[in-house]
C-alpha cells in the first residue's frame, strides 16, 4: 500500500518504520526542516522517500495525518484537495499551549467535539479515521511490549466502514490490536482517554507526564463470566 506521512514527527516516524517493515511504500513529509528526516530516510532505504506535504498527500492511498494541533489549518491549506476520497488516519490530541510552551488538554473544545470531527469538516471529501492517539511515541513500537502479558489496543473511530477495515490492517501491521469504537463521534471518548491516562500516570504511577510506559487495552474473561443467581 502507498502511504503518505504528514507529518513525520515522533509518532509518524515510529509508524513509518513499522509499515515499511510490513512492505508498504512511503513518502515522508515534515512540517518544518526536511533535514531532520535524513536519518530515517537512510534507515528505510528504498521503502521511503522524501516529499513535500502536498506530495505526500498526493502519493498516499492512505495518509497518516499526525500534525501538531495548532498547525492543522496550515497543513490543510497545504494539501488542498489532494486528500479527497482518501483514507486519512489522524492521530492528534486537542492540546493547547501556554506562552511558556506548556501543553494542556483543551477541555472546552473536547466537551463538544474532537480533532477527528474537526478535520472531517475541514476535509469533507476525505475518509477520516481516528487512531493511534492513545499511545506515546516511545511505546508505539511492538518491541516495547515483547514481554508484556498482552498487546495494547489501538481504538479507532470512523464513519466509513471501508476506511475502518484498512485502518485495522495497518494497526496490526504496526504490531497492535485494533479496537473498533464506532462512528467518528466516538473520537471524543478516544481523546478523553488521554486525559484519563494522564490522571492514572500521575496518581497510580507516581508521575509519568509523557505516558511513556502506559497503554490501555480490552481483555476478555477466560475461561469466561461466572454466572450466579441474581440477588434481588
Residue pairs with C-beta under 8 A, 6 or more apart in sequence:
1 24
1 25
1 61
1 62
1 166
1 170
2 24
2 25
2 26
2 27
2 59
2 60
2 61
2 62
3 19
3 24
3 25
3 26
3 27
3 60
3 61
3 62
3 63
3 64
3 170
4 26
4 27
4 29
4 51
4 55
4 56
4 57
4 58
4 59
4 60
4 62
4 63
4 64
5 12
5 15
5 16
5 26
5 27
5 28
5 29
5 56
5 60
5 63
5 64
5 66
6 12
6 29
6 31
6 53
6 56
6 57
6 63
6 64
6 65
6 66
6 67
6 75
6 79
7 29
7 30
7 31
7 32
7 53
7 66
7 67
7 68
7 75
8 16
8 28
8 29
8 30
8 37
8 40
8 66
9 30
9 31
9 66
9 68
10 137
11 66
11 91
11 132
11 137
11 140
12 28
12 64
12 66
13 40
13 137
14 137
14 140
14 141
15 64
15 66
15 132
15 140
15 174
16 26
16 28
16 40
16 44
16 48
17 40
17 43
17 44
17 141
18 141
18 142
18 173
18 174
18 175
19 26
19 170
19 173
19 174
20 26
20 44
20 47
20 48
22 173
22 174
24 47
24 173
25 47
25 48
26 44
26 47
26 48
26 49
27 48
27 49
27 50
27 51
27 55
27 56
27 59
27 60
28 37
28 40
28 41
28 48
28 49
28 50
28 51
28 56
29 50
29 51
29 52
29 53
29 55
29 56
29 57
30 36
30 37
31 53
31 67
31 68
31 71
31 74
31 75
34 50
37 50
40 48
41 48
41 49
41 50
51 59
52 78
53 75
53 78
53 79
54 78
54 79
54 80
54 82
56 63
57 63
57 78
57 79
57 82
57 83
57 86
58 82
60 86
61 86
61 87
62 86
62 87
62 88
62 89
62 166
62 170
63 83
63 86
63 87
63 88
63 89
64 89
64 91
64 132
65 75
65 88
65 89
65 90
65 91
65 92
65 119
66 90
66 91
66 92
66 132
67 75
67 90
67 92
68 92
69 92
69 93
69 94
69 95
69 96
69 115
70 96
70 97
72 92
72 115
72 118
72 119
72 122
73 122
76 119
76 122
76 123
79 123
81 125
83 123
83 125
83 126
84 123
84 125
84 126
85 125
85 126
85 127
86 126
86 127
87 126
87 127
87 129
87 160
87 162
87 163
87 166
87 167
88 119
88 123
88 126
88 127
88 128
88 129
89 129
89 130
89 131
89 132
89 156
89 167
89 170
90 115
90 116
90 119
90 128
90 129
90 130
90 131
90 133
91 131
91 132
91 133
92 115
92 116
92 119
92 133
93 105
93 115
93 133
93 191
93 194
94 105
94 106
94 109
94 110
94 114
94 115
94 191
95 103
95 104
95 105
95 106
96 103
96 104
96 105
96 106
97 103
97 104
98 104
105 194
105 195
105 198
107 195
110 188
110 191
110 192
110 195
113 188
114 130
114 184
114 185
114 187
114 188
114 190
114 191
115 130
115 187
115 191
116 128
116 129
116 130
116 157
116 184
116 187
117 184
117 185
117 187
117 188
119 126
119 128
120 126
120 128
120 159
120 184
127 158
127 160
127 162
127 163
128 158
128 159
128 160
128 163
128 184
129 156
129 157
129 158
129 160
129 163
129 164
129 167
129 184
130 155
130 156
130 157
130 158
130 181
130 184
130 186
130 187
130 190
130 191
131 154
131 155
131 156
131 157
131 167
131 171
132 140
132 154
132 171
132 174
133 190
133 191
133 194
134 154
134 155
134 190
134 193
134 194
134 197
134 215
134 216
135 152
135 154
135 176
135 215
136 210
136 211
136 212
136 214
138 144
138 210
138 212
139 145
139 152
139 211
139 212
139 213
139 214
139 215
140 174
141 175
142 151
142 174
142 175
142 176
145 151
145 152
145 175
145 215
150 177
150 217
150 219
151 175
151 176
151 177
151 217
152 176
152 177
152 215
152 216
152 217
153 176
153 177
153 178
153 179
153 215
153 216
153 217
153 218
154 171
154 174
154 176
154 177
154 178
154 179
155 179
155 180
155 181
155 186
155 190
155 193
156 164
156 167
156 168
156 171
156 178
156 179
156 180
156 181
156 190
157 181
157 182
157 183
157 184
157 185
157 186
157 187
157 190
158 164
158 167
158 183
158 184
159 183
159 184
164 180
167 178
168 178
168 180
171 177
171 178
172 178
177 217
179 217
179 218
181 187
181 189
181 190
193 216
197 211
197 214
197 216
198 209
198 211
200 214
201 207
201 208
201 209
201 211
201 214
202 208
202 209
205 213
205 214
208 214
